[in-house]
Amino acid sequence: MTGPNATSGTSSLRVGERLIAWTDDGLLAAEYALFDATEIVLHASDPVTVREAGYMTSAEQALDRLAQLGVTPELAAEAAKALLPEVVVTFARGSTARSVATELGAQELFDGAIYRASPDVRCYEGTWLDLRSLAPHLELPSAPLLMQVLHLAATLSEVPAVTPLHLSTTGTMRTRRPGERTYVRPALQEVQRLPRLLRQLRPRTIPIDVDAAREARLHPALLARVRERQTKEASPRLRAHLAVLDRALSALTQPVGPMADAELRAIERQLDERDLHDAAEWIERLERVRGNVPAIRYLQARLALLRGEEPPRDVARKLSEIAAEDKGFHQASLVAARTWLAAGEDAHARYFAHKLVEDPSTNDSQRLMAEEILATVPVTAKSMTPPAVMGEIVNEIPATARLPRVPRLLGLGDVPAPQYTPSPTAPPPAYAPILSPLPARPLTRYDPELVESLPLPKGANESDLGVNDRPATPVQARVAMTRLARDLARDYRLWYGKTLRCDVMAIDGMQQHLAHRYAGGAITDDAVAWELRRHGALLSEVIARKLGGAWVDVGPSEPGYWAMMVSPGLRTHPIGRVYRFVSLGQRERDLVAYFIELEERSRSA
C-alpha cells in the first residue's frame, strides 16, 4: 500500500482514532453513506469565509443509516461466506495475506482502505485482497462501493455505539468554492446482489503476487490493521478471531521498533482508550525490568498528559527528547507534534509533523494526522527548527506568559480584551439595554452532539452573522458560539486525540487544559482573551443544548458580561465564568461544579 500524497487533495475516514479509508486524488465515495448532509463540519478558512471541512456522526447513527439502505453486518457476513476459499487465496494481496486467507472475515475481506477517485478508475485497492482486480469480475459497476459499505458495516459492528466517525474533506475543499458541499449519497440499491455474485466468482489462474519490497511494507501494515482493533470493547468472539490473525502474522517475522513488545502495545492501547486504571503501576513494573528506555518514557509522558499531572509544554519537551533520541519512533514524534500544538507552540508542532510527512517509513494513519496538523497551523520562520532539549532551556518565559495561537479567523468582532475580571453580580460599564429574553426550551432528554459538527440552532443560518462580526442579537450569539465551539473541538481532537461531545465531560476536559495552560494568566492579553472566549463559547453551548439556556443580553461591550437565562430568575455569564476560573484559580469554583449547580437549580425551578 502506498501512503497519501501530501501535496494533493486528500480525504479520509476515521472511526475513533483509527484510519479506515483515504484517498489522495479527490473524495471518498462509499463512506458518505454513513452520514447525513446536516452533520457537516464547517471551519473558517480566512477572515470572511467558512468552508466545509468534513462530516461527523456516531457509529450507532451510521449503522442505522446503513440498515435503512439494506446494508447490515449480517449481509456482510453472508457475502464473506459466499467467497470460495480458493478465490480468497488467489486474490490475496501477496504471501502475507495468503498465509491467513482462510481466517479472514467480512471486515478484512472487503477492507478497501485506499480509494482511487479519478474518473477513469474509481475503485478501492484493498488491504487483504486485491479488490481492484476482483471487482471487474463481478460485472457490476457499483461493486467497488458495495464491497466497501459491507466493510464499513462490519467495522462499525465491532465498536461502541458512541464511537465518533470523522470524514475529513479539508484537503480537497481548499481549492473549491466556499459554499460548495461534497455530500452525495452513494447508490447502494444493488447491494443485495453481492452474495450471489461473489458465490459465482472463480479463482484466478495465477495468484496475486507482489515484489519483495512491497511485501516487506505490507506485513507490518496488516499486523497494525489487526492490532488497532484489539480494544477492551471487543467481544470475546472478536478477540479470539484477532488473536488468531495476530499470532499467524507475528510468526512470519521478528517485530521491530520501540513499541514492538506486546506489553508496551497493550499499555498504549489502554491509554488510547483513556483507561488509566492501573496504567501507572503497569508502566512502573516494566521500568524496573527494562530500565528507563524511550518506550517507557513515552508511555509515562502520555499518562502524565492524560492525567493532567503536567502542563502540555512540559510533556511536549519530554516527547521531543524521545523523538530526537530515536528517529524512527514515529509515535513519539506524532504525540510531540500534537502536544506542542496544545502548548501553543505552532513552529515546534510543524517541525515534528513535517518530519513525519517526509519520512517514507511513516504509516498512513500517522502521515494523515501530521498533514492535518500542517494544514491547521501557519508556516513560520522557525517551522524547521527543532525545539530545545530539556538541558538547553534556561530562564525560559513561563508557559502562562506565552501567547497562544491567534488565527483571528473566528471571533466576536474587534472586542478588546477585558481590563479586569468581570464580577458575576456587578453591572458592566457602559451598560446597554437588556434584550428581550428568549423563552428557554423545556428540559428534555438530550443526546450529546459531537461538538465539531454542531448544527446551528433551529431557525439560525450561517448567513445571519459574518465570520468575525460582533453578534447583536441572541440568535447571532448562538451562531457565533457554535462556530467557536466547533473550532475549539477541532483543536482538542488534534491536541489530545479527544473528540468532544456537548456534555459535562467536555467541560471537565477543557478545565483541565485551562488549568495547566493559563492558570494565573493575564486575561487582559488579547490572545489569552480570545482563547478563553472560545472555551466560554463551548460552555455556553452545553448550557443552551443540555439545560435549555438562552442568551438574553449580548449588549455589554465585554462578552464576559453577556448573560444567559437558564430558568426564570436564573441568569449566568458563561464567558465571564471562564475568565474567573483562569484569573482567580483556587478562589473560584471549578467549571464542572458550576455547571452541575446550574443543572440542579434549573431542574428544581
Backbone hydrogen bonds, N-H to C=O, Kabsch-Sander energy under -0.5 kcal/mol:
donor,donor_aa,acceptor,acceptor_aa,energy
6,A,4,P,-0.5
8,S,5,N,-1.0
11,S,23,T,-2.0
12,S,168,S,-1.5
13,L,21,A,-2.8
14,R,166,H,-2.1
15,V,18,R,-2.3
16,G,14,R,-0.6
16,G,164,P,-3.2
18,R,15,V,-2.0
20,I,13,L,-2.8
20,I,18,R,-0.6
21,A,13,L,-1.2
22,W,113,A,-2.4
23,T,11,S,-2.3
26,G,9,G,-1.1
32,Y,29,A,-1.5
33,A,30,A,-2.0
34,L,31,E,-1.7
35,F,32,Y,-1.4
39,E,36,D,-2.1
40,I,37,A,-0.6
41,V,54,G,-3.2
42,L,40,I,-0.5
43,H,51,R,-2.5
45,S,49,T,-2.1
46,D,49,T,-1.1
49,T,46,D,-1.0
51,R,43,H,-3.0
53,A,41,V,-3.5
54,G,41,V,-1.1
55,Y,167,L,-2.2
56,M,39,E,-2.2
57,T,165,L,-1.7
59,A,163,T,-1.9
60,E,161,A,-2.5
62,A,58,S,-2.4
63,L,59,A,-2.6
64,D,60,E,-2.1
65,R,61,Q,-2.0
66,L,62,A,-2.4
67,A,63,L,-2.5
68,Q,64,D,-1.9
69,L,65,R,-1.0
69,L,66,L,-0.7
70,G,67,A,-1.6
71,V,66,L,-2.9
72,T,70,G,-0.6
76,A,72,T,-2.0
77,A,73,P,-2.4
78,E,74,E,-2.3
79,A,75,L,-2.5
80,A,76,A,-2.2
81,K,77,A,-2.2
82,A,78,E,-1.2
83,L,79,A,-0.7
83,L,80,A,-0.9
87,V,84,L,-0.8
88,V,84,L,-2.0
89,V,85,P,-2.3
90,T,86,E,-2.0
91,F,87,V,-1.9
92,A,88,V,-0.8
92,A,89,V,-0.5
93,R,128,W,-3.2
94,G,92,A,-1.8
94,G,208,I,-0.6
97,A,93,R,-0.6
98,R,94,G,-2.0
99,S,95,S,-1.7
100,V,96,T,-0.5
100,V,97,A,-1.0
101,A,98,R,-1.1
103,E,100,V,-1.9
104,L,100,V,-0.5
104,L,101,A,-1.1
109,L,105,G,-3.0
110,F,106,A,-1.9
111,D,108,E,-1.5
112,G,110,F,-0.9
114,I,112,G,-2.2
115,Y,22,W,-2.5
115,Y,113,A,-0.5
116,R,123,C,-3.3
117,A,115,Y,-0.8
121,V,118,S,-2.4
122,R,118,S,-1.2
123,C,116,R,-1.1
125,E,114,I,-3.0
126,G,112,G,-2.8
127,T,111,D,-2.4
128,W,108,E,-0.6
130,D,91,F,-2.8
131,L,125,E,-0.9
131,L,129,L,-1.8
132,R,125,E,-1.4
133,S,130,D,-0.6
134,L,130,D,-1.8
135,A,131,L,-2.6
137,H,134,L,-1.4
138,L,135,A,-1.8
139,E,136,P,-1.2
143,A,140,L,-2.5
146,L,142,S,-2.4
147,M,143,A,-2.6
148,Q,144,P,-1.6
149,V,145,L,-2.2
150,L,146,L,-1.5
151,H,147,M,-1.9
152,L,148,Q,-2.4
153,A,149,V,-2.3
154,A,150,L,-2.3
155,T,151,H,-2.6
156,L,152,L,-2.7
157,S,153,A,-1.4
158,E,155,T,-1.4
159,V,156,L,-0.9
163,T,160,P,-1.7
165,L,57,T,-3.0
166,H,14,R,-2.5
167,L,55,Y,-2.9
168,S,12,S,-2.8
168,S,166,H,-0.7
169,T,53,A,-2.1
170,T,53,A,-1.0
172,T,10,T,-0.8
172,T,169,T,-0.7
173,M,169,T,-2.4
174,R,170,T,-1.1
175,T,172,T,-1.0
176,R,173,M,-1.4
180,E,177,R,-1.5
188,L,186,P,-0.7
191,V,188,L,-2.0
193,R,190,E,-1.6
194,L,191,V,-1.3
197,L,193,R,-2.2
198,L,194,L,-3.0
199,R,195,P,-2.0
200,Q,196,R,-1.2
201,L,198,L,-0.9
208,I,90,T,-2.3
215,E,211,D,-2.4
216,A,212,A,-2.1
217,R,213,A,-1.2
218,L,214,R,-2.3
219,H,215,E,-2.1
221,A,217,R,-1.1
222,L,218,L,-2.5
223,L,219,H,-2.3
224,A,220,P,-2.4
225,R,221,A,-2.0
226,V,222,L,-1.6
227,R,223,L,-2.6
228,E,224,A,-2.2
229,R,226,V,-1.4
230,Q,227,R,-1.3
231,T,229,R,-2.0
234,A,231,T,-1.1
239,R,235,S,-2.9
240,A,236,P,-2.2
241,H,237,R,-2.0
242,L,238,L,-2.9
243,A,239,R,-2.2
244,V,240,A,-1.7
245,L,241,H,-1.7
246,D,242,L,-2.9
247,R,243,A,-2.6
248,A,244,V,-2.1
249,L,245,L,-2.6
250,S,246,D,-2.8
251,A,247,R,-1.7
252,L,249,L,-1.1
253,T,250,S,-0.9
260,A,257,G,-1.6
265,R,261,D,-2.2
266,A,262,A,-2.1
267,I,263,E,-2.1
268,E,264,L,-2.2
269,R,265,R,-2.6
270,Q,266,A,-1.9
271,L,267,I,-2.3
272,D,268,E,-2.5
273,E,269,R,-1.7
274,R,271,L,-1.6
275,D,270,Q,-2.6
276,L,274,R,-0.9
279,A,276,L,-1.4
280,A,276,L,-0.5
282,W,278,D,-2.1
283,I,279,A,-2.6
284,E,280,A,-2.5
285,R,281,E,-2.2
286,L,282,W,-2.0
287,E,283,I,-2.3
288,R,284,E,-1.9
289,V,285,R,-1.2
290,R,286,L,-3.0
291,G,287,E,-2.4
293,V,291,G,-1.8
296,I,293,V,-0.5
297,R,293,V,-2.1
298,Y,294,P,-2.5
299,L,295,A,-2.0
300,Q,296,I,-2.4
301,A,297,R,-2.4
302,R,298,Y,-2.2
303,L,299,L,-2.4
304,A,300,Q,-2.3
305,L,301,A,-2.0
306,L,302,R,-2.4
307,R,303,L,-2.5
308,G,304,A,-0.8
308,G,305,L,-0.5
309,E,304,A,-2.1
310,E,304,A,-0.9
314,D,311,P,-0.5
315,V,311,P,-1.9
316,A,312,P,-2.7
317,R,313,R,-1.8
318,K,314,D,-1.7
319,L,315,V,-2.4
320,S,316,A,-2.2
321,E,317,R,-2.1
322,I,318,K,-1.9
323,A,319,L,-2.6
324,A,320,S,-2.3
325,E,321,E,-2.0
326,D,322,I,-2.0
329,F,326,D,-2.0
330,H,328,G,-1.9
333,S,329,F,-1.8
334,L,330,H,-2.5
335,V,331,Q,-2.3
336,A,332,A,-2.2
337,A,333,S,-2.3
338,R,334,L,-2.3
339,T,335,V,-2.5
340,W,336,A,-2.7
341,L,337,A,-1.7
342,A,338,R,-1.9
343,A,339,T,-1.6
344,G,341,L,-1.3
345,E,340,W,-2.6
346,D,344,G,-1.0
349,A,345,E,-2.0
350,R,346,D,-2.8
351,Y,347,A,-2.0
352,F,348,H,-1.9
353,A,349,A,-2.3
354,H,350,R,-3.0
355,K,351,Y,-1.7
356,L,352,F,-1.8
357,V,353,A,-2.2
358,E,354,H,-2.2
359,D,355,K,-1.2
362,T,359,D,-1.7
367,R,363,N,-2.4
368,L,364,D,-2.4
369,M,365,S,-1.9
370,A,366,Q,-2.3
371,E,367,R,-2.4
372,E,368,L,-2.0
373,I,369,M,-1.8
374,L,370,A,-2.3
375,A,371,E,-2.2
376,T,372,E,-1.0
376,T,373,I,-0.6
377,V,373,I,-1.9
383,S,380,T,-1.5
385,T,382,K,-1.9
392,E,389,V,-1.6
393,I,389,V,-0.6
393,I,390,M,-1.3
394,V,392,E,-0.8
401,A,398,P,-1.4
402,R,398,P,-0.6
402,R,399,A,-1.1
411,G,467,V,-0.8
412,L,413,G,-0.6
415,V,413,G,-1.4
431,Y,428,P,-0.5
435,L,552,V,-0.6
441,R,548,G,-0.5
447,D,445,R,-0.5
451,V,500,L,-2.3
453,S,450,L,-0.9
454,L,451,V,-1.8
460,A,457,P,-2.3
464,D,461,N,-1.9
465,L,462,E,-1.2
469,D,466,G,-1.3
477,A,473,T,-2.3
478,R,474,P,-1.9
479,V,475,V,-1.9
480,A,476,Q,-2.5
481,M,477,A,-2.8
482,T,478,R,-2.5
483,R,479,V,-2.1
484,L,480,A,-2.3
485,A,481,M,-2.5
486,R,482,T,-2.4
487,D,483,R,-2.3
488,L,484,L,-2.4
489,A,485,A,-2.4
490,R,486,R,-2.1
491,D,487,D,-1.6
492,Y,488,L,-2.3
493,R,489,A,-2.0
494,L,490,R,-1.8
495,W,491,D,-3.5
496,Y,492,Y,-2.5
497,G,492,Y,-0.5
497,G,493,R,-1.2
498,K,492,Y,-1.4
499,T,497,G,-0.5
500,L,498,K,-0.7
502,C,449,E,-2.4
503,D,501,R,-2.4
506,A,503,D,-0.9
507,I,503,D,-1.2
508,D,504,V,-2.2
509,G,505,M,-2.4
510,M,506,A,-2.4
511,Q,507,I,-2.1
512,Q,508,D,-1.6
513,H,509,G,-1.8
514,L,510,M,-2.7
515,A,511,Q,-2.3
516,H,512,Q,-1.5
517,R,513,H,-2.5
518,Y,514,L,-2.6
519,A,514,L,-0.5
519,A,515,A,-0.6
520,G,582,V,-2.0
521,G,518,Y,-3.5
523,I,521,G,-0.8
525,D,522,A,-1.5
529,A,525,D,-2.7
530,W,526,D,-2.2
531,E,527,A,-1.8
532,L,528,V,-2.5
533,R,529,A,-2.3
534,R,530,W,-1.7
535,H,531,E,-1.7
536,G,532,L,-2.5
537,A,533,R,-2.2
538,L,534,R,-1.8
539,L,535,H,-2.3
540,S,536,G,-2.4
541,E,537,A,-1.9
542,V,538,L,-2.1
543,I,539,L,-2.1
544,A,540,S,-2.5
545,R,541,E,-2.7
546,K,542,V,-2.5
547,L,542,V,-0.7
547,L,543,I,-1.3
548,G,544,A,-0.6
549,G,543,I,-2.1
550,A,565,M,-1.9
552,V,563,A,-2.5
553,D,563,A,-1.6
561,Y,558,E,-2.2
562,W,559,P,-1.3
563,A,553,D,-2.2
564,M,572,T,-2.9
565,M,550,A,-3.1
566,V,564,M,-0.6
566,V,570,L,-2.9
567,S,570,L,-0.9
570,L,567,S,-3.1
571,R,569,G,-0.7
572,T,564,M,-2.2
577,R,573,H,-2.3
578,V,574,P,-1.6
579,Y,575,I,-2.2
580,R,576,G,-2.3
581,F,577,R,-2.1
582,V,578,V,-1.9
583,S,579,Y,-2.8
584,L,580,R,-2.4
585,G,581,F,-0.7
587,R,584,L,-2.1
588,E,585,G,-1.9
594,Y,590,D,-2.0
595,F,591,L,-2.3
596,I,592,V,-2.7
597,E,593,A,-2.2
598,L,594,Y,-2.1
599,E,595,F,-2.6
600,E,596,I,-2.5
601,R,597,E,-2.7
602,S,598,L,-2.6
603,R,599,E,-1.9
604,S,600,E,-1.5
605,A,601,R,-0.8
